[in-house]
Amino acid sequence: MNENLITGKVIDTCIKIHQTLGPGLFESVYETILQHELEKENLYVERQKAIPVFWQNLQMDVGFRADLIINNKVIIEIKSVDALAPVHSKQLLTYLKITGIQVGLLINFNVPLLKQGIHRIINQR
């Protein structure tokens, strides 16, 4: 399954979750439910996956934790904040560069309409 199909399923599922639960819950709630729903769609979902970071001869086994990685092709970064800051997009772009993954979705569930909280980030390599 390509990145466009995966992101389409993720966005549809997030909209369904947001319409049912609304904004204001902890990120971990949305993350857990999204993982559950995507696995029901037979997608391979890794949650809070530890990603190593390398610097010269130094290896950090856990440089960061990706909220969700879908089919090893899309990183999902979930937020539940009043407003996204520019650093949130930069953070996801850095995750994409470190992992070599091409596409990421930054999703803020704390908005009146979820489409206002969805941002697609592309790793231009």
Buried (B, 14 or more C-beta within 10 A) or exposed (E): BEBEEBBEBBBEBBBBBBEEEEBEBEBEBBBEBBBEBBEEBEBEBBBEBEBEEEEEEEEEEEBBEBBBBBBEBBBBBBBBEEEBEEEBBEBBBBBBEBBEBBBBBBBBBBBEEBEEBBBBBEBEE
